[in-house]
Amino acid sequence: MIYSVFLWRKGFRRDDRVNYLLLLGAFALHSTALFQRGFSLNRCPVNNLFEAMMFFTWATTFAYLVLGLMRRFRFIGAFVSPVLFIVGVFALMPSLDPPHGDKPVFSGGMRSLHAATIMLAYGAFGLCAAASAMFLTQQHNLKFDKLRAMLSLLPSIERLNKVASRLALVGFVLFTIGLAAGGQLPHNEGVIYWRETKVLWSAFVWLLYAGLLFGHMRAVFTGRRFAIGLIGIFVFLVLTFWGTNLLSTLHQK
């Protein structure tokens, strides 16, 4: 995150691989920790809020590393790393990771499918928000500082808009699969899945992205408005995720 500050100050005027390599190294360590924790529990490690946030940051970093293989999109990491750092530090609060006690009972692959697709969707939403931030930055450069925009290594605003819309669509599809898979999981007696707090919140987020993507397809939300919409929904997602998770009866087992 600290190194990303220097990239911002440089104006993205040269291809700097250091940020990508730093995130790659962090991803390797992060993956090792997740796999060890998952094998110790014998299931996908999303049993509490700490693990959910760690899986979210892992999925976001993985998606960025794939996208960052293309040199023109490598600087998305400068926008993503501050978010990853803030979420990671918040997740270290001891109250978010209480002792498990008995190991959770393995319940088949449907729970892992639900958790993995939801968290991967959050990662895709985070990246499309980062691409949208890059879009707004490049648009500002073109409007107020044309020389800086020409020297910048940021992709063109047309390409950034296309990347953001495709990432949002991928995240939306994964999110839909995750919600559908969650509906097939066994629940406590008396708990109605589609009336539960976390599920209602997820359905609201789904509707927000569905409306934004539909508006983008119909040319209602384009360019700056579409970018601001993607950033706004993701900020709402991040700010309300923890509260709804704590209120959820399904996610506090």
C-alpha angles and dihedrals in degrees: 000000000000091000089051088062089061090050090054091050091050091055094232092280099147137034105261114186095183095087091050092049092048091054090044090055091047090049091054092052092043092051091050091053093047094049092048092050092045093051091047089055094036091228143068105300101241100108098124142013094275092054092044091055092045091052089048093053090045092052092047092050092047092052091048093049090054092047091043091063083083104075095216091061098042094101092066082089089070088061096040101046097068090054091048091049095050093047091046094051092047090050090059091071104121094226091064093061109046119176112282096218105188114025113259114259113254108244104184134267098301093079091049090048090051094048096042097048093045093050093044088051090054088051091052091048089051092052094047088051089051091049088050090052088052089049092054091046093051092044089053091049092051091049100045107016114028094172092056090049091052092050094044120102091215113121120254117280090246092057093044090052091051093048092048093050093048093048090049090051092049090048091048093053092047090047091052092050090048094052091048091049091049090057090060095056121102113258136194116275112272095021113120108205099212092048097049118114098243093044092050089050090049091049089052091051089048090053092049093054092041091053093046094048092046090050090049091052090051091047092245093117110037138146114347095006092053092048093049089048093054092048093045095051092047092050088051089049093052095044096048101035096086096046095050091045091055091049093049119105092195095054099044100069 
